[in-house]
């Protein structure tokens, strides 16, 4: 299976590979794959792909377990290579390693949670613009007064430093790792809806249905 590829304007952003992080255990939903839940007649994962495909030079999916369950989406599935479900940093590392091995011309990876169906349509461009403007090594998203470090830009060249932090230092929190580097943060408004709303619980699915109706009408 190959990564889904889409041309983007090189004048706006450097070539950027997108990784959809779906490696979590979804304990608050009773297990299973959160991105496969349906809202507004489409799976959350389908909505995430639709938002990011035109912004990235390719998409891959970080997930553990049998990759065949995602076959309908046509994405390359890349599993964590750090055991024990250590969290999203392991998925980001897996994506950086995959990019270095398979798309060596690409220097940047965008990570996004696979359960965020309303991602901004200018996410990649805005993060790159802030990173370049602030001469930062990394860039992450925020909305309102909340940071969303799982949604960010990562330089492929930092993958060995990330591997050391994960494997040797047992570091797990993204914001502890990003604190080591010059970091740009881009904040989006939360009206009419928070673009980084994510469905963590069964109750969130009901709210997502309401927001999907707003989003689809925009």
N, C-alpha and C positions, 0 to 999 in steps of 0.2 A: 504494500500500500504506500502511495506517495503522499506527500503533503499537498493539500489543496493550494494552488498558486493563483494569484491575481495580480495584475499589474497595478502599480500605484505611481503617482507623479513623483519622480525623483527630485523635481524642483521644490517640493514641499517637505519631504522627509527622506532620510536615508532608507535604504532597503531594511525592512524590519519584519522578522518572523513572529507570528503570534502563537502563543501557547495558551490553551484553555485548560485551566486547572480543575480536574475532576477526580482527584485522588483521595478526597476525604471519605470518612466513614459514615457521614450523615446520621449520626446517633440521634440528633434531635428530631429527625424525621422517621426514626425507627429503622434506619439502615436503608440500603439501596442507593441508587444513583440519583441525586437531586436534579441534575441537568436533564434527566429523562422525564421529569414531571411535566404535565401539559398545562399550559395557561393560554386562554384565548384561542384554543384550537391548534396550538403549535407547541412543541416541546421547548423548554427553556433553552436547551442546547441549540436548537434550530434558530432561535432568536439571537443568541450570542453569535453564532456563525454569521448570520445575516448582517449583524452590526459590524463585525470586524473584517470580513473577507475583503471588502473593497479598500480597507485601510492598511492591510498587511501584504507582504510579498509571499505569503504562504501561511497556512494554519496547521498546527499539530495539536493533539489532545494528550494531556498527561492524565493517565488513569492506571490503576492497578487491577489485577485480576484478569479475567478473560477478555481480550480486546474485541472478540467477535460481537459482543453486545452493542458495540458502536459502529458496526460495519455499514449500516445504512447511511452514515454521514460522510463516508469517503475520506476520513481523516487518518493520517498516520497516528497510531496510538503509541506513546512512549511512556513506559513505566518508570517509577522511582528506581534508582540503583543504590539508594541508601535504605537499608532494611528498617522495619519497625514503624512505618507510617510516621516519619518525623515531621510531617507538615508541609506547607506550601513551598518552603525553601528547597525541599528535595525535588519537588516538581519543577521548580525554576532551574535547578542545577541540571536535571535530566534534559530540559529543553536547551540549555546552553551547550551541553555535551552533544546533543543530537545536531544542533545547528553547526557546531564546529566540524563535525564529521561529515555532514551531508550538504550543508549550504555554507561552505567556507567563505564565500564572498559577502556574507551577511555579518555585520558587527553588532547588531542590536536585536534583542528579543523583547517583545511586549508580553507580559503575563496578565491574564484576566481570569477572574473566578468564573467557573463554568455555570454558576447559578445566578449570574447577574444579567437578566434579560434586556435591560434598558440602557446599555452602555452608550456613552456619547458617540455621535457620528464623527466627531473631530478629535477623538481621544488620542490617537497616535500623533497627529500633527501638533496638537497643543503640548503634549509631553515633550516632544522633540524640540519645539520652539523654546520652551522654558529651560530645558537642559542646555541648549546652545547659548541662550541669552545669559544664563547664570554660570556658564562654564562648569556645569555639574557633571559628576560621574554617573549619577542615577537620577531618575525622576519618578515620582509617584503621584497618584490621584487623591483628591479629597473632595468632600461635598459638605456644605454647611461648615460645622466646626469639627468634622470627623475625618481623620486620615484613613485612606484605604491602601495600605502598603502592598497588598497582594496584587494590586493593579498598578503596574509600573513598567518602566524601561530598564533593561539590564544589559550591560556591556558583556559580550561573549568572552572577552579577554579576562574577565574577572572570575571565570569559572573555577580555577584552581584555588583561588582565595576563598571562594564560597565552599568548595569541597573541604578545605581545611577547617573552616568554621563549623561545618556540619559534623564531620567525622571525628576530628581531633578535639575540638572545643565543645562538642555537643550543643551547639547553639541552635535554637529553634525559632525564636521570634524574629520576624522580618525586620521590624524597626530597630532591633539591636544590631543587625548587620548593616542596615542602611546608615546608621549613625556613624559608621566608620568612614564614610565617603561624603564629598560634597553632594548635596541632595537638593533637587528642585521639586517643589510641590505645586501642583495646579489644582485650583479649587473651582468646582462647578456649582451652579445654583441648584437648590433642591425643589424649586417650583417650576412647572406644575407637578413634577415628580422628581424624586432623587434618582439620577441615572445609575447610581451604584446600589440601589435596592437589591438585596439578595434574599432568596427564599430559604430560610434556615429551618423553619418549623411548618407544621401543617397549617397553622393559622396564617403564616406568611403567604401560603398559596392562595388563600382567599383574597388577601390584599393585592397580590400580584394579578389576579383576574381583573380587579377594578382598575389597576394601573395600566394593564395591557389594553383595556378599552380606551383609555385616554391616549396612550401611546399610538395605537393603531389609527386613531382618528386625527393624529397630528400630521 
